[in-house]
Amino acid sequence: MTTYTHPVLAPEPQAPARTAYLVASGDLRESANVAGWPTQVELERVVTDAFARNGWDLVRAHPVDPVTGHGFISSQRMGLDVFRDVPPDAPLVVAEAVWQYSHHVLAGLRTHRGPVLTVANFAGDWPGLVGLLGLNAGMTKMGRDYSTVWTVDGSDAWFQDAIASWLTTWRIEHDASHVRALDLGASPERELGEALAGQLLREKAIIGVFDEGCMGMYNAIIDDELLNPTGIYKERLSQSALWALMQTVPDEVADGVHQWLLDAGMTFRLGTDDATELTREQLQWQYKMYVAALWMADDFGLDAVGIQYQQGLKDVCPASDLAEGLLNNAERPPVRSRDGSRVLWDGVPLPHFNEADEGVAVDAVVTNRVWTAMGLDPATTLHDVRWGDEHDGRFVWVWEISGSVPASHLEGGYAGAEGWRQDPVFFPAGGSTLNGVCRPGEVVWSRVYIADGGLHVDMGRASAVTLPEAETRRRKEATNPEWPIMHAVLHGVSRDQFMARHKANHLNVAYAPDAATADAAFAAKAAMFTAMGLQVHVCGDVAV
């Protein structure tokens, strides 16, 4: 007779009639969870009230923790424990008023059998909509059906109607009329894109990834089986190796980076309190990271590099953002190889994909090659789709990234850039941003993502516009004043069309000198993506 112990599973919980359950994925940083909790409470009130108007109860699936003082799911393990007690066939709402780590809840969402709705606040001060876009992209990648909606304060009829629709049909229909398949005719731009793709497929490229999976962004990891057929391969690097190499950068080399930036006109808001202010020592470590990243990229023959920073390095050294902005710009402090014989990437960017976002990496490699071949400034960067608001009869997006853009994207270049300390809530070790206002101009935007088991890219056109100084200040204060901002107007895409369609919390941007050149660059980039095997979706008004 055997004495094996078989597990005894509890019966699956059942939901009462007309009852849905709510979960809230949070940050891995407890300081952020505590600070954002009051905003989350208000969003949950709005959603609960909307359900009640339709005769439904919305029940929290996990209580507020009396020790932490918040009710966020703050780890993957906690997420597994929460979903164990959620009725698997019940309607489920994921409500997000803050940045969230998607992997806290993706395991539960993958196996949940009931309908799923994601809801976010549409506000600047807490990035619920950014978290929503990241979560939606993760579910798209893993093939999980979901519906999605957002609201400023719950009072708009569109939001109320969407909730009613979901509770009736388990679907919310969004307008996708702005999206069409790519249809490129014969042109010099198509020939260029296809030639560049042929070169990449034959000669190949390497992206250096300093630790995958930044901030729970499952959507930002591209498996080798999808990536390699495009001609791009990964060099998997450790942030501990970067930190070790930073220790070897001589102070005089870092001092030279600082002096170069001062000579270029950049200013820094320096203080003496390391816990809350930007200090010269923080800058020194950022300069050493910049130099070490170039050295390692040279060692491994990289075509682009991505530093995760969160998690890991945030507890060790100041933020990576300043280094990232410098790397993405053609004009930047020169760094010599370790033997002193060469200036590394002299006069050209080393593309950096912030937060180790591999969708951005693929895009950055393509943009760099297309823009360089066309004789354009190849500086590119990602932005968070952070927020937006009406101004003078048009919707103007706030696109921001956590502290860095290439200086050529800013009004005044380095002379228009300021270094501010990163917020201690998210960046305990501080560090400078490369802050400023992006210059007006014509922009090509794009996003590479995974859907239906393959690589796709959404592409469109936008204009970076100038707003009155008071309006710029209002928008920065409503989000993160220490971060660089782009005032962006999408061509032929409404706010809600974009929110419903976009499959990431990030997008890539690159400038062109005028509209005609931007359209031509768009065509060449789309042709290169197509020849690499990606499915291209044209979003909005583009002259191709």
NUTORDO-309593 format. One line per field, with one value per residue (C-alpha): residue number from 1; residue in three letters; x, y, z. Coordinates in Angstrom, 1 decimal, always signed. Example, Ala and Ser with C-alpha at 12.3 -4.5 7.8 and 13.67 -1.06 7.14 Angstrom:
2
resi: (1;2)
resn: (ALA;SER)
px: (+12.3;+13.7)
py: (-4.5;-1.1)
pz: (+7.8;+7.1)
! end
This chain:
544
resi: (1;2;3;4;5;6;7;8;9;10;11;12;13;14;15;16;17;18;19;20;21;22;23;24;25;26;27;28;29;30;31;32;33;34;35;36;37;38;39;40;41;42;43;44;45;46;47;48;49;50;51;52;53;54;55;56;57;58;59;60;61;62;63;64;65;66;67;68;69;70;71;72;73;74;75;76;77;78;79;80;81;82;83;84;85;86;87;88;89;90;91;92;93;94;95;96;97;98;99;100;101;102;103;104;105;106;107;108;109;110;111;112;113;114;115;116;117;118;119;120;121;122;123;124;125;126;127;128;129;130;131;132;133;134;135;136;137;138;139;140;141;142;143;144;145;146;147;148;149;150;151;152;153;154;155;156;157;158;159;160;161;162;163;164;165;166;167;168;169;170;171;172;173;174;175;176;177;178;179;180;181;182;183;184;185;186;187;188;189;190;191;192;193;194;195;196;197;198;199;200;201;202;203;204;205;206;207;208;209;210;211;212;213;214;215;216;217;218;219;220;221;222;223;224;225;226;227;228;229;230;231;232;233;234;235;236;237;238;239;240;241;242;243;244;245;246;247;248;249;250;251;252;253;254;255;256;257;258;259;260;261;262;263;264;265;266;267;268;269;270;271;272;273;274;275;276;277;278;279;280;281;282;283;284;285;286;287;288;289;290;291;292;293;294;295;296;297;298;299;300;301;302;303;304;305;306;307;308;309;310;311;312;313;314;315;316;317;318;319;320;321;322;323;324;325;326;327;328;329;330;331;332;333;334;335;336;337;338;339;340;341;342;343;344;345;346;347;348;349;350;351;352;353;354;355;356;357;358;359;360;361;362;363;364;365;366;367;368;369;370;371;372;373;374;375;376;377;378;379;380;381;382;383;384;385;386;387;388;389;390;391;392;393;394;395;396;397;398;399;400;401;402;403;404;405;406;407;408;409;410;411;412;413;414;415;416;417;418;419;420;421;422;423;424;425;426;427;428;429;430;431;432;433;434;435;436;437;438;439;440;441;442;443;444;445;446;447;448;449;450;451;452;453;454;455;456;457;458;459;460;461;462;463;464;465;466;467;468;469;470;471;472;473;474;475;476;477;478;479;480;481;482;483;484;485;486;487;488;489;490;491;492;493;494;495;496;497;498;499;500;501;502;503;504;505;506;507;508;509;510;511;512;513;514;515;516;517;518;519;520;521;522;523;524;525;526;527;528;529;530;531;532;533;534;535;536;537;538;539;540;541;542;543;544)
resn: (MET;THR;THR;TYR;THR;HIS;PRO;VAL;LEU;ALA;PRO;GLU;PRO;GLN;ALA;PRO;ALA;ARG;THR;ALA;TYR;LEU;VAL;ALA;SER;GLY;ASP;LEU;ARG;GLU;SER;ALA;ASN;VAL;ALA;GLY;TRP;PRO;THR;GLN;VAL;GLU;LEU;GLU;ARG;VAL;VAL;THR;ASP;ALA;PHE;ALA;ARG;ASN;GLY;TRP;ASP;LEU;VAL;ARG;ALA;HIS;PRO;VAL;ASP;PRO;VAL;THR;GLY;HIS;GLY;PHE;ILE;SER;SER;GLN;ARG;MET;GLY;LEU;ASP;VAL;PHE;ARG;ASP;VAL;PRO;PRO;ASP;ALA;PRO;LEU;VAL;VAL;ALA;GLU;ALA;VAL;TRP;GLN;TYR;SER;HIS;HIS;VAL;LEU;ALA;GLY;LEU;ARG;THR;HIS;ARG;GLY;PRO;VAL;LEU;THR;VAL;ALA;ASN;PHE;ALA;GLY;ASP;TRP;PRO;GLY;LEU;VAL;GLY;LEU;LEU;GLY;LEU;ASN;ALA;GLY;MET;THR;LYS;MET;GLY;ARG;ASP;TYR;SER;THR;VAL;TRP;THR;VAL;ASP;GLY;SER;ASP;ALA;TRP;PHE;GLN;ASP;ALA;ILE;ALA;SER;TRP;LEU;THR;THR;TRP;ARG;ILE;GLU;HIS;ASP;ALA;SER;HIS;VAL;ARG;ALA;LEU;ASP;LEU;GLY;ALA;SER;PRO;GLU;ARG;GLU;LEU;GLY;GLU;ALA;LEU;ALA;GLY;GLN;LEU;LEU;ARG;GLU;LYS;ALA;ILE;ILE;GLY;VAL;PHE;ASP;GLU;GLY;CYS;MET;GLY;MET;TYR;ASN;ALA;ILE;ILE;ASP;ASP;GLU;LEU;LEU;ASN;PRO;THR;GLY;ILE;TYR;LYS;GLU;ARG;LEU;SER;GLN;SER;ALA;LEU;TRP;ALA;LEU;MET;GLN;THR;VAL;PRO;ASP;GLU;VAL;ALA;ASP;GLY;VAL;HIS;GLN;TRP;LEU;LEU;ASP;ALA;GLY;MET;THR;PHE;ARG;LEU;GLY;THR;ASP;ASP;ALA;THR;GLU;LEU;THR;ARG;GLU;GLN;LEU;GLN;TRP;GLN;TYR;LYS;MET;TYR;VAL;ALA;ALA;LEU;TRP;MET;ALA;ASP;ASP;PHE;GLY;LEU;ASP;ALA;VAL;GLY;ILE;GLN;TYR;GLN;GLN;GLY;LEU;LYS;ASP;VAL;CYS;PRO;ALA;SER;ASP;LEU;ALA;GLU;GLY;LEU;LEU;ASN;ASN;ALA;GLU;ARG;PRO;PRO;VAL;ARG;SER;ARG;ASP;GLY;SER;ARG;VAL;LEU;TRP;ASP;GLY;VAL;PRO;LEU;PRO;HIS;PHE;ASN;GLU;ALA;ASP;GLU;GLY;VAL;ALA;VAL;ASP;ALA;VAL;VAL;THR;ASN;ARG;VAL;TRP;THR;ALA;MET;GLY;LEU;ASP;PRO;ALA;THR;THR;LEU;HIS;ASP;VAL;ARG;TRP;GLY;ASP;GLU;HIS;ASP;GLY;ARG;PHE;VAL;TRP;VAL;TRP;GLU;ILE;SER;GLY;SER;VAL;PRO;ALA;SER;HIS;LEU;GLU;GLY;GLY;TYR;ALA;GLY;ALA;GLU;GLY;TRP;ARG;GLN;ASP;PRO;VAL;PHE;PHE;PRO;ALA;GLY;GLY;SER;THR;LEU;ASN;GLY;VAL;CYS;ARG;PRO;GLY;GLU;VAL;VAL;TRP;SER;ARG;VAL;TYR;ILE;ALA;ASP;GLY;GLY;LEU;HIS;VAL;ASP;MET;GLY;ARG;ALA;SER;ALA;VAL;THR;LEU;PRO;GLU;ALA;GLU;THR;ARG;ARG;ARG;LYS;GLU;ALA;THR;ASN;PRO;GLU;TRP;PRO;ILE;MET;HIS;ALA;VAL;LEU;HIS;GLY;VAL;SER;ARG;ASP;GLN;PHE;MET;ALA;ARG;HIS;LYS;ALA;ASN;HIS;LEU;ASN;VAL;ALA;TYR;ALA;PRO;ASP;ALA;ALA;THR;ALA;ASP;ALA;ALA;PHE;ALA;ALA;LYS;ALA;ALA;MET;PHE;THR;ALA;MET;GLY;LEU;GLN;VAL;HIS;VAL;CYS;GLY;ASP;VAL;ALA;VAL)
px: (+0.0;+1.4;+1.5;+1.5;-0.1;-2.4;-3.3;-6.9;-8.2;-10.8;-14.0;-13.9;-15.5;-18.8;-19.9;-23.3;-25.7;-24.9;-21.6;-18.3;-14.9;-12.2;-8.5;-5.8;-2.3;+0.2;+3.9;+6.7;+7.9;+5.9;+6.6;+4.7;+1.8;+1.3;+1.5;-0.9;-3.5;-5.9;-6.1;-6.9;-9.7;-11.4;-11.2;-12.7;-15.5;-16.3;-16.3;-18.3;-20.9;-21.2;-21.8;-24.4;-26.3;-26.7;-27.8;-24.5;-22.3;-18.5;-16.6;-13.0;-11.2;-8.5;-8.7;-6.7;-3.6;-3.7;+0.1;+0.9;-2.2;-3.0;-5.0;-2.7;-1.4;+2.3;+4.0;+3.4;+3.0;+0.3;-1.4;-1.5;-2.9;-5.6;-6.8;-7.0;-10.1;-11.6;-14.6;-13.0;-16.1;-17.0;-16.8;-13.5;-12.4;-8.8;-8.9;-5.7;-5.0;-1.2;+1.7;+1.4;+3.6;+1.6;+3.2;+1.6;-1.7;-1.0;-0.9;-4.3;-5.7;-4.3;-6.4;-9.4;-12.4;-14.8;-14.9;-12.2;-12.5;-9.5;-10.4;-8.1;-8.3;-7.4;-5.3;-1.8;-0.8;-1.0;-0.3;-3.2;-3.6;+0.0;-0.4;-3.5;-1.8;+1.0;-1.4;-3.5;-0.4;+0.5;-2.9;-2.7;+0.6;-0.6;-3.9;-6.2;-9.5;-10.4;-12.4;-11.0;-12.3;-11.0;-12.5;-11.4;-14.0;-16.7;-19.3;-19.0;-21.8;-19.3;-17.8;-21.3;-22.5;-19.3;-19.9;-23.5;-22.5;-19.9;-22.4;-24.9;-22.7;-19.2;-17.8;-17.0;-16.8;-14.2;-13.8;-10.9;-11.6;-8.3;-6.3;-5.6;-3.2;+0.0;-0.2;+3.0;+3.5;+6.8;+8.9;+12.5;+11.5;+10.2;+13.4;+15.5;+13.5;+13.7;+17.5;+18.1;+16.0;+18.0;+21.3;+20.0;+18.8;+22.1;+24.5;+22.4;+22.4;+22.8;+20.8;+22.3;+19.7;+20.8;+18.3;+14.9;+11.5;+11.7;+8.8;+6.7;+6.5;+5.8;+4.8;+8.3;+10.0;+10.3;+11.2;+14.1;+11.9;+10.1;+13.1;+15.7;+13.9;+14.0;+17.8;+18.1;+19.7;+20.1;+23.2;+21.9;+23.9;+23.8;+23.4;+25.8;+28.5;+27.6;+27.8;+31.2;+32.6;+31.3;+33.7;+36.7;+35.8;+38.4;+37.0;+38.8;+36.9;+33.6;+34.7;+35.3;+31.7;+30.4;+32.5;+31.4;+27.8;+28.4;+30.3;+27.3;+25.0;+23.3;+22.4;+21.7;+19.6;+22.1;+21.8;+23.4;+20.8;+21.4;+18.0;+15.9;+18.2;+20.5;+24.1;+27.4;+28.2;+25.0;+26.0;+29.4;+27.9;+25.6;+28.6;+30.4;+27.3;+27.4;+31.0;+30.7;+27.7;+29.7;+32.6;+30.5;+28.6;+32.1;+33.2;+30.1;+29.7;+26.2;+23.9;+21.7;+21.6;+18.9;+19.4;+16.6;+17.5;+14.2;+14.5;+18.0;+20.1;+17.7;+18.9;+22.5;+23.2;+21.5;+19.1;+20.1;+18.1;+20.8;+23.1;+20.3;+19.5;+23.2;+23.6;+20.6;+22.0;+24.6;+26.2;+27.4;+30.5;+33.1;+34.2;+37.3;+37.8;+39.5;+42.8;+42.4;+42.7;+39.2;+36.2;+33.3;+30.3;+32.0;+29.3;+26.5;+24.0;+24.3;+20.6;+19.3;+16.0;+14.9;+13.6;+15.0;+11.8;+12.6;+9.8;+11.5;+14.9;+13.6;+12.2;+15.3;+17.5;+15.2;+14.8;+18.6;+19.3;+16.5;+17.1;+20.9;+20.4;+18.2;+20.7;+18.4;+19.2;+18.8;+18.2;+15.2;+13.6;+10.6;+8.0;+5.4;+1.9;+1.4;-1.7;-3.4;-5.9;-7.8;-6.1;-7.6;-10.0;-7.6;-6.4;-2.7;-1.0;+1.6;+4.3;+7.1;+9.8;+11.4;+14.0;+15.7;+15.4;+18.2;+19.1;+18.4;+14.7;+14.7;+14.1;+17.6;+19.4;+21.7;+21.3;+17.6;+18.1;+18.1;+19.1;+16.5;+16.6;+14.4;+11.5;+12.6;+9.3;+10.4;+14.2;+15.7;+19.2;+18.4;+20.1;+19.6;+17.1;+17.7;+14.7;+13.3;+10.4;+10.6;+10.9;+8.0;+8.3;+7.1;+7.3;+6.9;+5.7;+5.5;+5.2;+6.4;+4.3;+3.3;-0.2;-1.6;+1.8;+3.6;+5.3;+3.2;+3.9;+1.5;+2.8;+1.5;+2.4;+2.2;+3.2;+5.1;+3.6;+4.4;+2.0;+2.0;+4.5;+1.7;+0.0;+3.3;+3.9;+0.4;+1.0;+4.4;+3.1;+0.1;+2.5;+6.3;+7.9;+11.3;+10.8;+11.1;+7.8;+6.5;+3.3;+2.0;-1.0;-1.7;-2.7;-6.2;-6.4;-8.6;-7.8;-10.1;-9.1;-5.5;-6.2;-8.3;-5.8;-2.3;-0.5;+2.1;+2.7;+5.5;+5.9;+8.9;+9.4;+11.8;+11.8;+11.9;+12.7;+9.3;+6.0;+7.1;+10.3;+8.5;+6.1;+9.0;+10.8;+7.5;+7.3;+10.9;+10.5;+7.3;+8.9;+11.8;+9.5;+7.5;+10.6;+11.7;+8.5;+6.5;+2.8;+2.5;-0.7;-1.0;-2.8;-4.5;-3.6;-0.4;+0.5;+1.7)
py: (+0.0;+3.4;+6.3;+9.1;+12.3;+13.7;+17.4;+18.2;+21.2;+23.4;+23.8;+26.6;+29.7;+30.8;+34.4;+35.6;+36.8;+40.2;+40.5;+41.3;+41.4;+44.1;+43.7;+46.5;+45.8;+48.1;+49.0;+46.9;+50.1;+50.5;+54.2;+54.5;+52.3;+54.4;+57.7;+56.7;+55.0;+58.0;+58.3;+54.6;+54.9;+57.6;+55.6;+52.6;+54.7;+55.9;+52.4;+50.9;+53.6;+53.0;+49.3;+50.1;+52.2;+49.1;+46.9;+45.2;+44.9;+45.4;+43.6;+44.0;+40.7;+41.7;+44.0;+47.0;+45.9;+47.6;+47.4;+49.0;+51.2;+50.4;+47.8;+47.2;+43.8;+44.4;+41.2;+38.2;+35.9;+38.1;+38.1;+34.3;+34.2;+36.8;+35.0;+31.7;+33.1;+34.9;+33.0;+31.9;+32.5;+35.9;+39.1;+40.7;+44.4;+45.5;+49.1;+51.1;+54.7;+54.3;+52.7;+48.9;+45.9;+43.7;+40.5;+40.9;+39.9;+38.3;+34.7;+35.1;+36.8;+34.1;+31.4;+33.4;+32.2;+35.1;+38.3;+40.9;+44.7;+47.1;+50.6;+53.6;+57.2;+59.6;+62.0;+63.5;+63.3;+59.5;+57.4;+55.0;+55.3;+54.4;+51.3;+50.4;+50.5;+48.3;+45.8;+45.7;+45.1;+42.2;+40.6;+41.2;+39.4;+36.4;+36.2;+37.1;+38.7;+41.8;+45.0;+48.4;+51.9;+55.1;+58.2;+61.5;+61.5;+59.0;+61.7;+61.4;+59.6;+57.7;+56.0;+55.3;+53.8;+51.7;+50.2;+49.4;+47.8;+45.6;+44.4;+43.5;+42.0;+41.6;+43.8;+47.5;+48.4;+51.1;+53.0;+51.6;+53.4;+55.2;+52.0;+50.6;+48.1;+49.4;+49.7;+51.0;+51.4;+51.5;+54.4;+55.2;+55.0;+51.5;+50.5;+52.0;+50.3;+46.9;+47.3;+48.2;+45.2;+43.0;+44.2;+43.7;+40.2;+39.3;+41.0;+41.0;+43.3;+42.8;+44.6;+44.6;+44.0;+44.8;+42.5;+41.9;+42.6;+46.1;+47.1;+44.1;+45.0;+41.5;+43.2;+44.6;+41.2;+39.7;+36.0;+35.1;+33.0;+36.2;+38.5;+36.6;+36.2;+40.0;+39.9;+41.1;+39.1;+39.7;+40.0;+39.3;+41.5;+41.9;+45.3;+44.1;+44.0;+47.6;+48.6;+46.9;+48.6;+52.0;+51.6;+51.6;+54.8;+57.4;+60.5;+62.7;+61.0;+61.7;+65.2;+65.7;+64.7;+67.2;+70.0;+69.2;+69.6;+72.8;+74.2;+73.1;+75.2;+72.6;+73.7;+71.6;+72.3;+71.3;+71.0;+69.4;+67.0;+63.7;+62.3;+65.1;+67.2;+66.6;+66.5;+66.6;+63.1;+61.8;+63.3;+61.7;+58.3;+59.0;+60.1;+56.9;+54.9;+56.7;+55.9;+52.3;+51.7;+52.8;+50.7;+47.6;+48.2;+48.4;+45.2;+43.3;+45.0;+46.2;+48.1;+49.4;+49.1;+49.0;+49.6;+48.4;+50.4;+49.5;+47.1;+46.6;+49.6;+52.0;+50.7;+51.0;+54.2;+57.3;+57.1;+56.0;+58.6;+61.2;+58.6;+57.4;+60.8;+61.4;+58.0;+58.7;+62.0;+62.5;+65.4;+64.3;+64.2;+62.1;+58.8;+57.1;+53.3;+51.8;+51.7;+55.3;+54.6;+55.5;+57.8;+55.5;+56.1;+59.4;+61.9;+59.4;+58.1;+54.7;+54.0;+53.3;+51.7;+53.0;+50.6;+47.7;+47.8;+45.4;+46.7;+50.0;+48.3;+46.9;+50.3;+52.2;+49.9;+50.5;+54.2;+54.7;+53.0;+54.6;+58.2;+57.8;+56.6;+59.5;+62.0;+62.9;+63.3;+59.8;+60.8;+58.8;+58.1;+56.5;+58.5;+57.4;+58.0;+60.0;+62.1;+64.8;+67.6;+69.9;+73.2;+75.7;+73.2;+70.3;+67.4;+67.8;+64.8;+65.0;+62.6;+62.3;+59.8;+59.5;+62.1;+61.8;+62.7;+63.4;+67.1;+67.6;+67.0;+69.9;+73.6;+75.1;+71.7;+71.4;+75.1;+74.5;+71.5;+71.4;+68.7;+68.1;+65.5;+62.5;+62.1;+60.3;+58.3;+56.4;+57.1;+56.8;+57.3;+60.4;+61.4;+64.1;+64.2;+65.7;+68.0;+70.4;+71.1;+69.3;+71.6;+72.0;+69.9;+67.0;+63.6;+59.9;+57.8;+54.0;+51.0;+47.4;+44.9;+41.2;+40.1;+36.8;+35.2;+37.6;+41.0;+44.0;+47.7;+50.6;+53.7;+57.3;+60.9;+63.7;+67.3;+68.4;+71.8;+74.9;+75.8;+79.0;+79.0;+79.0;+76.0;+74.1;+74.8;+73.6;+70.3;+69.7;+70.4;+68.1;+65.2;+65.3;+68.7;+67.2;+65.2;+66.4;+66.9;+66.7;+68.5;+66.1;+66.4;+63.1;+63.3;+61.8;+59.8;+60.9;+60.4;+57.5;+55.8;+55.9;+54.7;+51.8;+50.7;+51.3;+48.2;+49.6;+52.3;+53.6;+54.8;+55.8;+59.2;+60.7;+64.1;+65.1;+68.6;+69.0;+67.2;+65.9;+64.4;+62.9;+61.2;+59.9;+58.6;+57.0;+55.1;+53.9;+52.8;+51.0;+49.3;+48.1;+46.8;+44.9;+43.4;+42.3;+40.3;+42.6;+43.4;+47.2;+49.1;+52.7;+54.8;+58.1;+60.5;+59.7;+60.6;+57.1)
pz: (+0.0;-0.9;+1.5;-1.1;+0.1;-2.6;-2.6;-1.5;-3.5;-2.1;-4.1;-6.6;-5.1;-6.7;-7.2;-6.1;-8.8;-10.4;-8.6;-10.1;-8.5;-8.5;-8.2;-8.2;-9.4;-7.8;-7.8;-6.4;-4.6;-1.4;-1.3;-4.6;-3.5;-0.3;-2.1;-4.9;-2.7;-2.2;-6.0;-6.3;-3.7;-5.7;-9.0;-7.3;-5.9;-9.5;-10.9;-8.0;-8.4;-12.2;-11.5;-8.9;-11.4;-13.5;-10.5;-10.0;-6.9;-7.4;-4.6;-3.8;-4.1;-1.6;+1.5;+2.4;+4.4;+7.8;+8.0;+4.6;+4.6;+0.9;-1.0;-4.0;-5.1;-4.6;-5.8;-8.1;-5.1;-3.6;-7.0;-7.1;-3.6;-4.4;-7.6;-5.7;-3.9;-6.9;-8.4;-11.7;-13.8;-12.3;-14.2;-13.2;-13.1;-13.0;-11.8;-12.2;-11.0;-10.7;-12.5;-12.0;-12.4;-14.8;-13.8;-10.4;-12.0;-15.4;-14.0;-12.5;-15.6;-17.9;-16.3;-15.2;-17.2;-16.7;-18.7;-17.9;-17.9;-17.4;-16.1;-15.5;-14.5;-17.3;-15.2;-15.2;-11.5;-11.2;-14.3;-14.2;-18.0;-18.5;-16.3;-18.2;-21.5;-20.3;-18.8;-22.0;-24.1;-21.8;-22.2;-26.0;-26.1;-24.2;-26.1;-23.2;-24.3;-22.4;-22.7;-21.6;-20.6;-19.0;-17.5;-16.0;-13.2;-14.1;-15.0;-18.8;-20.6;-22.8;-19.7;-18.2;-21.5;-21.8;-18.4;-19.2;-22.4;-20.7;-18.1;-20.8;-23.5;-21.9;-24.7;-25.2;-28.9;-29.8;-33.0;-35.0;-38.3;-38.1;-38.7;-42.1;-43.6;-45.3;-49.1;-50.4;-54.1;-55.9;-54.7;-53.8;-50.1;-50.5;-52.3;-49.5;-46.7;-48.4;-49.1;-45.4;-44.3;-46.6;-45.1;-41.6;-42.4;-43.9;-41.6;-38.4;-35.4;-31.6;-28.9;-25.5;-22.8;-19.2;-17.4;-19.0;-17.5;-16.2;-13.9;-14.7;-18.5;-19.8;-23.1;-23.5;-23.8;-27.3;-27.4;-29.6;-31.8;-32.9;-32.7;-34.6;-37.9;-38.2;-38.2;-34.5;-31.7;-28.0;-25.9;-22.4;-20.0;-16.3;-14.6;-11.9;-14.6;-15.6;-11.9;-11.6;-14.7;-13.4;-10.5;-12.9;-14.7;-13.6;-11.9;-14.4;-17.3;-15.5;-14.8;-18.5;-19.3;-16.7;-18.1;-21.7;-20.7;-18.9;-22.0;-24.1;-21.9;-19.8;-16.3;-13.1;-10.1;-7.5;-3.7;-0.8;+0.7;-1.1;+0.0;-1.7;-3.9;-6.8;-5.8;-7.8;-6.5;-8.1;-11.4;-11.1;-11.0;-13.9;-16.0;-15.1;-16.2;-19.5;-20.1;-18.9;-21.1;-24.2;-23.1;-22.7;-26.0;-27.7;-26.0;-27.3;-30.7;-29.9;-32.2;-29.4;-25.6;-23.0;-19.3;-17.1;-13.9;-12.2;-10.4;-9.1;-9.9;-8.3;-4.9;-5.9;-7.9;-9.3;-12.2;-15.7;-17.5;-18.0;-19.5;-21.8;-23.1;-23.9;-25.7;-28.0;-29.3;-32.1;-30.3;-26.9;-24.7;-26.5;-24.9;-25.9;-26.0;-23.0;-24.8;-25.8;-29.5;-30.7;-30.0;-29.6;-31.9;-32.8;-34.0;-34.0;-31.4;-29.8;-29.7;-26.1;-25.5;-22.1;-19.5;-21.5;-23.7;-26.6;-28.7;-28.6;-29.3;-32.6;-33.5;-32.5;-34.7;-37.7;-37.1;-36.8;-40.1;-42.1;-40.8;-41.3;-44.8;-45.6;-44.1;-41.2;-37.5;-36.2;-32.6;-31.3;-28.0;-26.3;-24.4;-21.9;-23.2;-20.1;-20.4;-22.5;-22.5;-24.8;-25.8;-28.3;-29.7;-30.2;-28.1;-27.2;-25.7;-22.9;-23.9;-21.3;-20.4;-17.0;-17.4;-20.7;-24.3;-26.8;-26.6;-30.3;-29.5;-27.1;-27.8;-27.5;-27.4;-24.4;-23.7;-23.2;-21.0;-17.2;-14.8;-12.0;-9.3;-9.8;-7.4;-4.2;-4.2;-7.2;-7.3;-3.8;-5.1;-7.0;-10.2;-12.8;-15.6;-19.0;-18.8;-21.2;-23.7;-27.0;-30.0;-32.5;-35.6;-37.6;-35.9;-36.9;-34.1;-33.9;-31.6;-32.1;-30.2;-30.0;-31.0;-32.3;-31.9;-34.2;-34.4;-35.4;-35.5;-35.4;-37.1;-37.5;-37.8;-35.3;-34.8;-31.8;-31.1;-29.0;-26.2;-24.2;-21.3;-18.7;-20.3;-20.5;-16.9;-16.0;-17.8;-16.3;-12.8;-13.5;-14.3;-13.5;-13.8;-13.6;-16.8;-20.5;-22.2;-25.8;-26.7;-29.4;-31.8;-33.5;-37.2;-37.7;-34.4;-31.5;-27.9;-27.4;-30.7;-29.6;-26.1;-27.3;-29.9;-28.5;-27.2;-24.9;-22.3;-24.6;-28.2;-30.2;-31.8;-34.4;-36.0;-39.6;-40.9;-42.7;-43.4;-46.8;-45.4;-42.4;-44.8;-46.9;-43.7;-42.6;-45.9;-45.8;-42.2;-43.0;-46.0;-43.8;-41.1;-43.8;-45.3;-41.9;-41.5;-39.2;-40.0;-40.4;-39.4;-40.5;-37.9;-38.9;-41.6;-43.4;-47.0;-48.1)
! end
